[in-house]
Amino acid sequence: MSIQAFLYIVAIILFILAALPIPTRGLNLAWLGVAVGLAAYSWPVITA
């Protein structure tokens, strides 16, 4: 599995966790999912 695929899977898991009523103190899982998804999307540019 490539690093890009792993980052996409982590982003999906974070979005699923953000949809659940889990109390998180000061950490927004949706925004963290967005950041990981953006890193996965731009991975070819980052590593080039």
URTA-V146498 format. One record per pair of residues at least 24 apart in sequence whose C-alpha atoms are under 8 Angstrom apart, sorted by the first residue. I is the first residue (numbers start at 1). J is the second residue. Records with the same first field share a line. If there is no record, write none. Layout:
BEGIN
I: J + J
END
This chain:
BEGIN
3: 40
4: 40 + 41 + 43
5: 40
7: 36 + 37 + 39 + 40
8: 36 + 37 + 40
10: 36
11: 36 + 37
END
